[in-house]
Amino acid sequence: MSTDGGAAHAAPLMGQSVPRREDARLLTGHGHYTADVNRPGQLYAVMLRSPHAHARLRAVRTDAARQVPGVAAIYTGAQLAGRIAPIPTAWIPPGSELALTDHPALADTTVRYVGDGVAMVVAESLAAARQARALIDVDYEPLGAVTSVAEAMDPDAPRVHEGVAGNVALHWRAGSDPAAVERALQDAEVRVRETIRQQRLIPNPMEPRAAVAEFDAADEALTLWVTSQNPHIHRLLVAGVLGLAEHRVRIIAQDVGGGFGSKIACYPDEVLVAFAARDLGRPVKWVEDRREHFTATTHGRDHVDEVVLAGRRDGTLTALAVRTQANLGAYLSTAAPGVPTILFGLIANGPYDIPVAATEVYGVYTHTTPVDAYRGAGRPEATFLIERLVDRFAHEIGMDPVEVRRKNLVRADRFPYTNAFGITYDSGRYEEALDRALEHLDVGAFRREQADAARQGRLVGLGVSTYVEMCGLGPSEVAGAVGFQGGLWEHALVRVLPTGKVMVMTGISPHGQGEETTFAQVVADRLGCAMQDIEVLHGDTQLVSMGWGTYGSRSTAVGGGALSVALDRVVDKARKIAAHVLEADVADVALEAGRFAVRGVPDRAVSFADVAQKAHLAWSLPEGVEPGLEAEASYNPSNFTYPFGTHLAVVEVDPDTGETTLQRYLAVDDCGPRINPMIVDGQVRGGIVQGIGQALWEGAAYDAQGQLLTGSLMDYALPKARWLPPIETDFTETPAPHNPLGVKGVGETGTIAATPTIVNAVMDALGSLGIHHLDMPLTPERVWRAIQDARAAAPLGAAGAGEGGGMRS
Amino acid sequence: MMDPSHSQHTVTLTVNGQRRTESLPPNLLLSEYLRDYLRLTGTHIGCDTSQCGACTVLVNGDPIKSCTVLAVQLPGAAIDTVEGLGRPGALHPVQEAFRADHALQCGFCTPGVLMTAVALLNRDPHPTEAAIRRGLDGVICRCTGYENIVTAIAHAGARMAAPQEVSQHVD
């Protein structure tokens, strides 16, 4: 399939790799990103950010800065106190003892991380704003800072917020009764235990955040163009923080250049720009520079986890205990408390049937950039732990990791399957995905090659991950039960115009995921109209009634669900009108390939477009049918969706340099039926590379004083093309039984699966040296040092050769 | 941005085939000139350390990060941006291949990647996979994982049977 579907069609578009309609504008430089927005008479804003991780603000002197020609205003935290409400936290997990603290838009008395806002300058030009910023004289009184959870939880540690003892922001438990867990661990034949650090990541979508605000004083109305994954959530929060009426706030996020979770949150900068536009009566534009992104946009991950996995010598897993310390940074960002709890702790057992399992999480304040959702958000952390520990367990009992997995995967006949944390996996054929992967890679042959390589002193390894994740967020009742301060349903409106052309308004907010195309495919199939006659609109709260946005791999699962229900309603109404026109019984009229026809009398038919016209003319409608042809639907899913799969990687580690070379990467994923296989495949590939990035290259580092050492793209290693091998992808398709389209979501699977796959492969390569766990990123230096240490510790001649990968079977 | 305290310099350059004589401040980056003066907002700014390559344009056929060069440094230069490459309905073969091979997702890095790819194929119409991956060293894409970009560039190279046609588009 290589056309955009120029005419009404007979063959379904569902399942066709239709090229994206988004691409025409994005390929020609005609995208509409926030930084491309310019308003007449606009001013430019820049932020002054704290260079200290923790300091008292003795004075912020702006006199000299105000003298710079072109400066319109300078705002400090002290001036704004009471004029802008604190930046809200929108996820309050029940039972988590959440220590909520105020997050002022600009620091008023204390700065709490490098990057914390101290002042905003608004001027006629960016140059003037920057010049003035340089002249602001801040008198800081530096205070002691804590950057790691271990330091922060020390009773004598400096406190990030007064009154929060031990800097503990939350304490949360889930799963089996702790006594039962303890008993199961004690009684087990085999226990493996590991302390694992999952490093902090910096999201780095290629588009920096930006905001352009315009305020109409006569109407008290704000328009805010902003880099957002969820415009309606931004509307709610921005209105709340500024005390504006929600119906007078318009949020526009047309093209957004990637988010990966970092554009979910409501940030101080966005609110400040809107405030200034109202205060000054002129449009104000702010664009983050990349340096700001590193310190002032939310980070991801940053866990220290202690994990115990127990089981029998035959490979059966019996119990799991996870104890986590999650670094949440200096403030609780919008969704932050839900990430290391709900999205992490409820799926710690992964795809394995482990009868007894529990998670305990401490969320900790530190003097670092706030941590929030980053691609996968909680599920990558959970998957990494169980996948690493299963490998450790396999090694301990001398069984191949593939076989341990096979033995414990939830079997296909056990769905819906409720795990020890009480969540119910919808559907799965986990073993089929594993088998499919093994069709592509012969593990037995690999083990022989590995042994041959070992004899030559070469370190090669195979990594496997059989993952499941929880996405398609989600049932609103569950959202409420777990403390998410919003709904997670989705809205769609399908409007058929008099000419039969179709407009779809969706509450999701795609920013690279391609729903302008995939949703049009769904519409084209259902209504039988041409792709070119369908427009999918999103990202403007004035256009779209309501929505909760794009994150948690929910857009196609939940947004597509809403679309599907709305389409059913449109067709129902159109069928009544068609039956009236055809003088037939409604039950006898069916829509096929864009025509309503009377069953058994194909000549008695009326086109969908004609029905649309008649619906709008309303000259003769059946009794009780209103004019017009549109329908909306609010779809509230009955469950999350649970995509799964098996990923395999083959690596070689150079023992002399510690450098890991990726030789093969193979992914088999199951996200249910694929509306557009090309787009699904693209999501998988991109996700995998982000997961590989965490395993091998990426990692934020703070020094003891809380300075971010990895504060630019020169210091923080994003994956580059030449470091990567071709990736092999394959798919199985197991529908989500509760979803109108059967789809599960695929935006995060690659990232979730890839990180443990790669680390497992490297550890398999190093196993013969007695190295069984290293923390990420597995940089050449870290691996080389581990090899040196292992060699120094081993008896002469014992390390570096012999059996491959530590497998004893 | 414009700073009135600086003296203006007169410079003549050709942007997407159109010759322009401009009076510009000496501290104006080429990227700022394109975006703020000409409103050619297809050239994107993704970083401040010349790492991301989203702002890559062609200067006399060479891929240049437009955030690293001042506009007044380029008298007489021919500058090609993504807006001059092709347009909806009449895409350049590289743009066409990016569309067919799904070599973009959010689209933000895409203009810089496209210009890099055009320059690469102008130098070497049939690059190996390794050469393409090396050639992408100056750009960062966070969405695609690069593989579809590599495929698209290889396909575009194969389709661009007549290199003359390409230079017509970009020179």
Interface residues (C-beta under 8 A of the other chain):
Chain A: S2 S17 P19 R20 E22 D23 A24 R25 L26 L27 T28 G29 H30 G31 Y33 A35 D36 N38 Y44 S125 L126 A127 A128 N204 P205 M206 E207 P208 D255 V256 G257 G258 F260 V287 D289 R290 R291 H511 G512 Q513 G514 M678 I679 D681 G682 Q683 R685 G686 G687 I688 V689 Q690 S712 L713 M714 L718 P719 K720 A721 R722 L724 P726 I727
Chain B: M1 M2 D3 R39 L40 T41 G42 T43 H44 I45 G46 C47 D48 T49 Q51 C52 A54 T81 V82 E83 L85 G86 R87 P88 G89 L91 Q95 F98 R99 A100 H102 L104 Q105 C106 G107 F108 C109 T110 P111 L114 E129 A130 I132 R133 R134 L136 D137 I140 C141 R142 C143 T144 G145 Y146 E147 N148 I149 V150
